[in-house]
Amino acid sequence: MRDRIFYNENINLLETHNYNYTLQDVEEPQLYRDMFDYESVPKILFNFRNVPMHCPKDIWITDTTFRDGQQSQSPFTVQQIVDLYKLMSKLGGPKGIIRQSEFFIYSEKDKEAVRRCLELGLEFPEVTSWIRANKQDFALVKEMGLKETGILVSCSDYHIFKKMNMTRRQAMDKYLGIVKDALSVGVRPRCHFEDITRADYYGFVVPFAAALKELMDESGIPIKIRCCDTLGYGVSFPGTAPPRSVQGIIYGLYHYAEIPSSLLEWHGHNDFYKVVTNATTAWLYGASAVNCSLLGIGERTGNCPLEAMAIEYASLRGTTDGMDLSVITEIAEYFEKEIDYVIPPRTPFVGRSFNLTRAGIHADGMLKDQEIYNIFDTAKILNRPPLVAVDSHSGAAGIAYWINSYFKLSDDQKIDKRDPLIASVKEIVDKEYLDGRTTAIGDDELVDMIHRVDSKRLRKMMVGLSK
């Protein structure tokens, strides 16, 4: 631990730690029944204490698609894992914004996937593992040629008392012994602090983290802490009380337990729709890494979507830092075509309808200038041009926009909504809905309608599709 008084070079002032937190080995579990009474929606409490924002110089993304993500659905094949791993590397770019990806290493299929990915020789993302915490599994990590592994160290009394039937002292001693086993074989441990948003923060989390810091200093081997918001209870509002305060969790580990930002990672779930905001907050308040999965797949409501944090990174830094964001579209297409995974159509960045307009008044705006209703240049950034669906609400503007977009008409060829062709097609569309139709009109149907109205003009427009 630092001296009680020290000079903080980050802010050029003297700082004091007037209290060192030690393990509180209580007889009864602390279940925070004022927040979590189970029979009502969990309460968000405030103590009105704020901590300083401290975004690290370097921030990055880590991946759990092949571990936590894969647990939530039919297992990937080895080839699918290899293909997705390559796409992640391409998305993350040469600077490794997607820094690591964790794998199971138990079955022969798991091992084959690890070997195949390692054989690619890609620098990023680094292949890591997740194991049961015993000596035999550490030997397996070494045998596979991996340098880092995740270890489950549940930290709430819900888990320590109710699941493991231990006291806090027993749990902490067990965890420290496991970490020592990893260090003894030269494996970098990544400690998964499960259920941290229901844990006694100052009575267990900080003292345990401080003990890990001592082991790290003694061994010279870095020990990471993954803050696992297992049930999505984390909140990022200013002044929220522990144990649910995301910024408070990160700040305390950095400030009181002296864990460097580069060794702090946030892993959240989306049970309360806060997963992206919480991950971003972890970055802003001192964690270098946020742990995600492709398309947010994972237990129950899922993990933080990796593609969302790639966009957040660009938003915060003002640069992609070499990431190829168009690969997000390739990944979405791979899931749908090769894995038969159904992406909800309104899912941001990857759903088929995320930049699709239906309302006629919006289509009219899009016809005049895409920037009016499109979030950014989705064609340039994600290789996803904005679309307009033609249905009962589209109007002439929607049909005109669809024609210009579908046939890739140049500016001097684009059709105005007042064009007689548009009026004729709109009559056919309107009749469909007068006759009771309720679904949107498909591309092939619209092409057929144009053919019925003006086949010669259709042939001219089809030229653009062949380019």
C-alpha positions as CSV (number, residue, x, y, z in Angstrom):
1,M,0.0,0.0,0.0
2,R,1.0,3.6,-0.6
3,D,2.0,5.8,2.4
4,R,-1.0,7.6,4.0
5,I,0.2,10.9,2.4
6,F,1.7,10.9,-1.1
7,Y,2.1,13.3,-4.1
8,N,-0.4,12.6,-6.9
9,E,1.5,13.4,-10.1
10,N,-1.8,13.2,-12.1
11,I,-3.2,16.3,-10.3
12,N,0.0,17.7,-8.8
13,L,-1.4,17.8,-5.3
14,L,-0.8,15.9,-2.0
15,E,-3.3,13.1,-1.4
16,T,-4.1,11.1,1.6
17,H,-5.5,7.6,2.2
18,N,-6.8,7.9,5.8
19,Y,-8.2,4.5,5.9
20,N,-7.1,1.1,4.6
21,Y,-9.9,-1.4,4.0
22,T,-9.7,-4.8,5.6
23,L,-11.8,-7.9,5.2
24,Q,-15.0,-7.8,7.2
25,D,-15.7,-11.5,8.0
26,V,-19.3,-11.2,9.0
27,E,-21.4,-14.0,10.4
28,E,-24.6,-13.2,8.4
29,P,-24.6,-12.4,4.7
30,Q,-25.1,-8.8,3.6
31,L,-27.9,-9.1,1.0
32,Y,-28.8,-5.4,0.7
33,R,-32.5,-6.0,1.3
34,D,-33.1,-2.2,1.1
35,M,-32.3,-2.5,-2.6
36,F,-33.0,-6.1,-3.4
37,D,-36.0,-7.4,-1.6
38,Y,-36.7,-9.7,-4.6
39,E,-40.4,-9.2,-4.5
40,S,-40.2,-5.8,-6.1
41,V,-38.1,-4.1,-8.7
42,P,-34.6,-3.4,-7.3
43,K,-34.3,0.1,-6.0
44,I,-31.7,2.7,-7.1
45,L,-30.4,4.4,-4.0
46,F,-28.3,7.6,-3.8
47,N,-25.7,8.8,-1.3
48,F,-24.9,11.9,-3.4
49,R,-21.2,11.2,-3.4
50,N,-19.4,11.7,-6.7
51,V,-16.0,10.5,-7.8
52,P,-13.7,12.1,-10.4
53,M,-13.7,11.1,-14.0
54,H,-10.5,9.4,-14.9
55,C,-10.5,8.0,-18.5
56,P,-7.3,6.0,-19.2
57,K,-4.9,7.1,-21.9
58,D,-5.5,3.7,-23.6
59,I,-8.9,2.0,-23.7
60,W,-9.8,-1.2,-25.6
61,I,-12.4,-4.0,-26.0
62,T,-12.1,-7.6,-25.0
63,D,-14.4,-10.4,-26.3
64,T,-16.3,-13.2,-24.7
65,T,-18.3,-14.4,-27.7
66,F,-16.8,-17.9,-27.6
67,R,-17.2,-18.3,-23.8
68,D,-20.1,-16.4,-22.2
69,G,-21.8,-15.7,-25.6
70,Q,-21.6,-19.3,-26.7
71,Q,-23.3,-20.5,-23.5
72,S,-26.5,-18.9,-24.5
73,Q,-27.2,-20.6,-27.8
74,S,-26.3,-23.6,-30.0
75,P,-22.5,-24.0,-29.9
76,F,-20.5,-22.7,-32.8
77,T,-18.6,-25.1,-35.1
78,V,-14.8,-24.8,-35.1
79,Q,-15.0,-23.2,-38.6
80,Q,-17.5,-20.6,-37.4
81,I,-15.3,-19.7,-34.5
82,V,-12.3,-19.3,-36.7
83,D,-14.2,-17.2,-39.2
84,L,-15.6,-14.9,-36.5
85,Y,-12.2,-14.6,-34.9
86,K,-10.7,-13.4,-38.2
87,L,-13.6,-10.9,-38.6
88,M,-13.0,-9.6,-35.1
89,S,-9.3,-9.1,-35.9
90,K,-10.2,-7.2,-39.0
91,L,-12.7,-5.1,-37.2
92,G,-10.2,-4.3,-34.4
93,G,-7.5,-3.1,-36.7
94,P,-3.7,-3.1,-36.4
95,K,-3.7,-1.3,-33.0
96,G,-5.8,-4.1,-31.4
97,I,-8.7,-2.1,-30.3
98,I,-10.3,-5.5,-29.8
99,R,-7.5,-6.7,-27.6
100,Q,-8.4,-10.2,-26.4
101,S,-10.9,-13.0,-26.9
102,E,-11.5,-15.8,-24.4
103,F,-12.2,-19.4,-25.2
104,F,-13.3,-22.6,-23.4
105,I,-10.5,-25.3,-23.5
106,Y,-12.3,-28.4,-22.2
107,S,-13.7,-30.4,-25.2
108,E,-11.7,-31.5,-28.2
109,K,-13.7,-29.1,-30.2
110,D,-12.7,-26.2,-27.9
111,K,-9.1,-27.1,-28.2
112,E,-9.2,-27.4,-31.9
113,A,-10.8,-24.0,-32.2
114,V,-8.0,-22.5,-30.0
115,R,-5.3,-24.2,-32.1
116,R,-6.8,-23.1,-35.4
117,C,-7.0,-19.5,-34.2
118,L,-3.5,-19.5,-32.8
119,E,-2.2,-20.9,-36.1
120,L,-3.5,-17.8,-37.9
121,G,-0.6,-15.9,-36.2
122,L,-2.7,-12.8,-35.7
123,E,-1.5,-10.4,-33.1
124,F,-5.0,-9.3,-32.0
125,P,-7.2,-10.4,-30.5
126,E,-5.0,-12.4,-28.1
127,V,-6.4,-15.8,-27.4
128,T,-7.1,-16.3,-23.7
129,S,-9.1,-19.0,-21.8
130,W,-11.6,-19.4,-19.0
131,I,-11.2,-22.4,-16.6
132,R,-12.4,-24.1,-13.5
133,A,-10.1,-23.0,-10.8
134,N,-7.8,-26.0,-10.1
135,K,-4.2,-26.9,-10.7
136,Q,-4.9,-29.4,-13.5
137,D,-6.7,-26.7,-15.5
138,F,-3.7,-24.3,-15.1
139,A,-1.5,-27.0,-16.6
140,L,-4.0,-27.3,-19.5
141,V,-3.7,-23.5,-20.1
142,K,0.1,-23.9,-20.3
143,E,-0.2,-26.9,-22.6
144,M,-2.4,-24.9,-25.0
145,G,0.2,-22.2,-25.2
146,L,-2.0,-19.5,-23.6
147,K,-0.6,-16.8,-21.4
148,E,-3.8,-15.6,-19.6
149,T,-6.8,-17.3,-18.2
150,G,-10.0,-16.2,-16.4
151,I,-10.8,-17.5,-13.0
152,L,-14.2,-17.2,-11.3
153,V,-14.0,-15.5,-7.9
154,S,-17.6,-14.7,-6.9
155,C,-17.6,-11.8,-4.5
156,S,-21.2,-11.2,-3.3
157,D,-22.6,-12.8,-0.2
158,Y,-25.4,-14.2,-2.4
159,H,-22.7,-16.4,-3.9
160,I,-20.3,-16.8,-1.0
161,F,-22.9,-17.7,1.6
162,K,-25.8,-19.1,-0.4
163,K,-24.0,-20.9,-3.3
164,M,-20.6,-21.8,-1.9
165,N,-21.7,-22.2,1.8
166,M,-18.5,-20.4,2.9
167,T,-17.6,-17.4,5.0
168,R,-15.9,-14.4,3.4
169,R,-12.6,-15.4,5.0
170,Q,-12.9,-18.9,3.6
171,A,-13.8,-17.6,0.2
172,M,-11.0,-15.1,0.1
173,D,-8.4,-17.7,1.3
174,K,-9.6,-20.1,-1.4
175,Y,-9.4,-17.5,-4.1
176,L,-5.9,-16.3,-3.1
177,G,-4.7,-19.9,-3.1
178,I,-6.1,-20.4,-6.6
179,V,-4.4,-17.2,-7.8
180,K,-1.1,-18.4,-6.3
181,D,-1.4,-21.7,-8.2
182,A,-1.7,-19.7,-11.5
183,L,1.2,-17.5,-10.6
184,S,3.3,-20.6,-9.7
185,V,3.0,-21.9,-13.3
186,G,3.5,-18.5,-14.9
187,V,0.0,-17.9,-16.0
188,R,-1.5,-14.4,-15.9
189,P,-4.7,-14.7,-13.8
190,R,-7.8,-12.6,-14.7
191,C,-10.1,-12.7,-11.7
192,H,-13.8,-12.5,-12.5
193,F,-15.4,-10.7,-9.6
194,E,-18.8,-12.2,-10.1
195,D,-21.9,-10.4,-8.9
196,I,-19.9,-7.3,-7.9
197,T,-23.0,-5.0,-8.0
198,R,-24.5,-6.9,-5.0
199,A,-21.2,-7.4,-3.1
200,D,-20.1,-5.7,0.1
201,Y,-17.7,-3.3,-1.6
202,Y,-15.6,-2.1,1.3
203,G,-16.1,-5.2,3.4
204,F,-14.9,-7.7,0.7
205,V,-14.3,-6.3,-2.8
206,V,-11.6,-3.7,-2.0
207,P,-9.8,-5.8,0.6
208,F,-9.7,-8.8,-1.8
209,A,-8.4,-6.5,-4.6
210,A,-5.7,-5.1,-2.3
211,A,-4.6,-8.6,-1.4
212,L,-4.3,-9.4,-5.1
213,K,-2.3,-6.3,-5.6
214,E,0.2,-7.5,-3.0
215,L,0.5,-10.9,-4.8
216,M,1.1,-9.1,-8.1
217,D,3.8,-6.9,-6.5
218,E,5.5,-10.0,-5.0
219,S,5.3,-12.1,-8.2
220,G,5.8,-9.5,-10.8
221,I,3.0,-11.1,-12.8
222,P,0.0,-8.8,-13.6
223,I,-3.4,-9.8,-12.1
224,K,-6.4,-8.5,-13.9
225,I,-9.8,-7.8,-12.2
226,R,-12.9,-8.2,-14.3
227,C,-15.8,-6.4,-12.6
228,C,-18.8,-8.7,-13.5
229,D,-22.2,-7.0,-13.3
230,T,-23.8,-10.5,-13.4
231,L,-27.4,-9.4,-13.2
232,G,-27.1,-6.0,-14.8
233,Y,-27.7,-4.1,-11.6
234,G,-25.0,-1.5,-12.3
235,V,-26.1,2.1,-12.6
236,S,-24.1,5.2,-13.8
237,F,-26.2,8.1,-12.5
238,P,-24.2,10.7,-10.5
239,G,-24.4,10.1,-6.8
240,T,-25.6,6.5,-6.8
241,A,-24.8,4.4,-3.7
242,P,-22.7,1.3,-3.7
243,P,-22.8,-1.5,-4.5
244,R,-24.6,-0.5,-7.8
245,S,-22.5,2.5,-8.7
246,V,-20.4,1.7,-11.8
247,Q,-18.1,4.7,-11.4
248,G,-17.8,4.1,-7.7
249,I,-16.7,0.5,-8.3
250,I,-14.0,1.4,-10.8
251,Y,-12.8,4.4,-8.8
252,G,-12.4,2.5,-5.6
253,L,-10.4,-0.3,-7.2
254,Y,-8.1,2.2,-8.8
255,H,-7.9,4.6,-5.9
256,Y,-8.1,2.4,-2.7
257,A,-6.8,-1.0,-4.0
258,E,-4.3,0.7,-6.4
259,I,-5.1,-1.6,-9.3
260,P,-3.8,0.1,-12.5
261,S,-6.4,1.0,-15.2
262,S,-4.7,-1.4,-17.6
263,L,-5.7,-4.3,-15.3
264,L,-9.4,-3.2,-14.8
265,E,-12.1,-4.6,-17.0
266,W,-15.9,-4.2,-16.9
267,H,-18.2,-7.1,-17.9
268,G,-21.9,-6.2,-17.9
269,H,-25.3,-7.8,-18.7
270,N,-28.3,-6.0,-20.2
271,D,-31.1,-7.0,-17.7
272,F,-32.1,-3.4,-17.2
273,Y,-31.1,-1.9,-20.6
274,K,-28.0,-0.3,-19.2
275,V,-25.3,-2.4,-20.6
276,V,-23.7,0.0,-23.1
277,T,-23.9,3.1,-20.9
278,N,-22.4,1.1,-18.0
279,A,-19.5,-0.1,-20.1
280,T,-18.8,3.4,-21.3
281,T,-19.0,4.7,-17.8
282,A,-16.4,2.1,-16.8
283,W,-14.1,3.5,-19.4
284,L,-14.7,7.1,-18.4
285,Y,-13.9,6.4,-14.7
286,G,-10.7,4.4,-15.0
287,A,-11.1,0.9,-16.6
288,S,-9.1,0.4,-19.7
289,A,-11.1,-2.6,-20.9
290,V,-14.7,-3.4,-21.5
291,N,-15.7,-7.0,-22.1
292,C,-18.3,-7.7,-24.8
293,S,-19.7,-10.3,-27.2
294,L,-20.6,-10.0,-30.9
295,L,-24.2,-8.9,-31.2
296,G,-24.4,-8.9,-27.4
297,I,-25.1,-12.7,-27.2
298,G,-24.9,-14.2,-23.8
299,E,-26.8,-15.3,-20.7
300,R,-30.4,-14.1,-20.3
301,T,-30.5,-10.6,-21.9
302,G,-27.0,-10.9,-23.1
303,N,-23.6,-9.1,-22.8
304,C,-22.6,-5.7,-24.0
305,P,-22.6,-5.7,-27.8
306,L,-19.0,-5.5,-29.1
307,E,-20.1,-3.5,-32.2
308,A,-21.8,-1.0,-29.9
309,M,-18.5,-0.4,-28.0
310,A,-16.6,0.0,-31.3
311,I,-18.9,2.8,-32.2
312,E,-18.6,4.2,-28.6
313,Y,-14.8,4.2,-28.9
314,A,-14.9,6.2,-32.1
315,S,-17.4,8.6,-30.5
316,L,-15.2,9.2,-27.4
317,R,-11.8,9.3,-29.2
318,G,-12.9,11.1,-32.4
319,T,-11.1,8.4,-34.5
320,T,-11.5,4.8,-35.3
321,D,-7.8,4.2,-34.6
322,G,-7.6,1.8,-37.5
323,M,-10.8,-0.1,-36.8
324,D,-12.7,-1.1,-40.0
325,L,-16.3,-0.5,-38.9
326,S,-17.7,-1.9,-42.1
327,V,-16.8,-5.3,-40.8
328,I,-19.7,-4.9,-38.4
329,T,-22.0,-5.5,-41.3
330,E,-19.9,-8.5,-42.5
331,I,-20.3,-10.0,-39.0
332,A,-24.0,-9.5,-39.0
333,E,-24.4,-11.1,-42.4
334,Y,-22.2,-14.0,-41.3
335,F,-24.4,-14.6,-38.2
336,E,-27.6,-14.6,-40.4
337,K,-26.3,-16.6,-43.4
338,E,-23.8,-19.0,-41.8
339,I,-25.2,-19.5,-38.3
340,D,-28.9,-19.0,-39.0
341,Y,-29.0,-16.5,-36.2
342,V,-32.0,-14.1,-36.3
343,I,-31.0,-10.5,-35.6
344,P,-34.0,-8.5,-34.4
345,P,-34.5,-6.0,-37.3
346,R,-34.4,-2.8,-35.2
347,T,-31.1,-3.7,-33.5
348,P,-28.7,-0.7,-33.8
349,F,-26.0,-1.0,-36.4
350,V,-26.7,-4.6,-37.3
351,G,-30.5,-5.1,-37.7
352,R,-31.9,-5.0,-41.2
353,S,-34.1,-2.1,-40.3
354,F,-31.8,0.0,-38.1
355,N,-31.5,2.7,-40.9
356,L,-34.8,1.9,-42.7
357,T,-37.4,4.6,-42.8
358,R,-41.1,3.9,-43.1
359,A,-42.9,7.2,-42.4
360,G,-43.6,9.2,-45.6
361,I,-42.7,12.5,-44.0
362,H,-39.3,11.0,-43.0
363,A,-38.9,9.6,-46.5
364,D,-39.5,13.0,-47.9
365,G,-36.7,14.4,-45.7
366,M,-34.4,11.5,-46.8
367,L,-35.2,12.3,-50.4
368,K,-34.0,15.9,-49.9
369,D,-30.9,15.1,-47.7
370,Q,-30.0,11.7,-46.1
371,E,-28.4,13.6,-43.2
372,I,-31.8,14.8,-42.0
373,Y,-32.9,11.3,-40.8
374,N,-29.8,9.1,-41.0
375,I,-27.6,8.9,-37.8
376,F,-24.3,9.2,-39.8
377,D,-23.1,8.2,-43.3
378,T,-24.0,4.5,-42.8
379,A,-23.1,3.7,-46.4
380,K,-19.5,4.9,-45.9
381,I,-19.0,3.8,-42.3
382,L,-20.9,0.5,-42.1
383,N,-21.4,-0.2,-45.8
384,R,-25.1,0.0,-45.1
385,P,-26.9,2.6,-47.2
386,P,-30.1,4.0,-45.6
387,L,-33.3,2.4,-46.9
388,V,-37.0,3.2,-47.1
389,A,-39.7,0.6,-46.8
390,V,-42.7,1.0,-49.1
391,D,-46.0,0.4,-47.3
392,S,-49.2,2.3,-46.7
393,H,-47.4,5.2,-44.9
394,S,-44.6,5.7,-47.5
395,G,-46.3,8.1,-49.8
396,A,-44.8,9.4,-53.1
397,A,-41.5,10.4,-51.4
398,G,-40.9,6.9,-50.0
399,I,-41.4,5.3,-53.4
400,A,-39.1,7.9,-55.1
401,Y,-36.4,7.3,-52.5
402,W,-36.7,3.5,-52.8
403,I,-36.3,3.7,-56.6
404,N,-33.3,6.0,-56.4
405,S,-31.7,3.8,-53.8
406,Y,-32.5,0.4,-55.2
407,F,-31.4,1.2,-58.7
408,K,-28.4,3.2,-57.6
409,L,-29.3,6.2,-59.7
410,S,-26.8,9.0,-59.9
411,D,-27.7,12.5,-58.9
412,D,-28.5,13.5,-62.5
413,Q,-30.7,10.5,-62.9
414,K,-32.6,10.6,-59.7
415,I,-36.4,10.6,-59.9
416,D,-38.4,13.3,-58.1
417,K,-41.5,12.4,-56.1
418,R,-43.6,14.4,-58.6
419,D,-42.6,12.3,-61.5
420,P,-45.6,10.6,-63.3
421,L,-43.9,7.2,-62.8
422,I,-44.1,7.7,-59.1
423,A,-47.8,8.7,-59.2
424,S,-48.7,5.6,-61.2
425,V,-46.8,3.2,-58.9
426,K,-48.3,4.9,-55.9
427,E,-51.8,4.2,-57.3
428,I,-51.0,0.5,-57.4
429,V,-49.5,0.6,-53.9
430,D,-52.5,2.4,-52.5
431,K,-54.9,-0.2,-54.1
432,E,-52.9,-3.0,-52.4
433,Y,-53.7,-1.5,-49.0
434,L,-57.3,-0.6,-49.8
435,D,-57.8,-4.3,-50.6
436,G,-56.6,-5.2,-47.1
437,R,-52.9,-5.7,-47.4
438,T,-51.0,-5.2,-44.1
439,T,-47.4,-6.1,-44.9
440,A,-44.6,-4.0,-46.5
441,I,-44.2,-4.4,-50.3
442,G,-41.1,-6.3,-51.3
443,D,-38.4,-5.2,-53.7
444,D,-39.4,-7.8,-56.4
445,E,-43.0,-6.6,-56.2
446,L,-42.0,-3.0,-56.7
447,V,-39.9,-3.8,-59.7
448,D,-42.9,-5.7,-61.1
449,M,-45.1,-2.6,-60.5
450,I,-42.6,-0.4,-62.3
451,H,-42.5,-2.9,-65.2
452,R,-46.3,-2.7,-65.5
453,V,-46.2,1.1,-65.6
454,D,-43.2,1.7,-67.9
455,S,-41.1,-1.3,-68.9
456,K,-38.9,0.8,-71.2
457,R,-37.9,3.1,-68.3
458,L,-37.4,0.1,-66.0
459,R,-34.8,-1.3,-68.5
460,K,-32.9,2.0,-68.4
461,M,-32.8,2.0,-64.6
462,M,-31.7,-1.6,-64.4
463,V,-28.4,-0.5,-66.0
464,G,-27.3,0.8,-62.6
465,L,-27.7,-2.5,-60.9
466,S,-25.2,-4.2,-63.2
467,K,-22.4,-1.7,-62.3
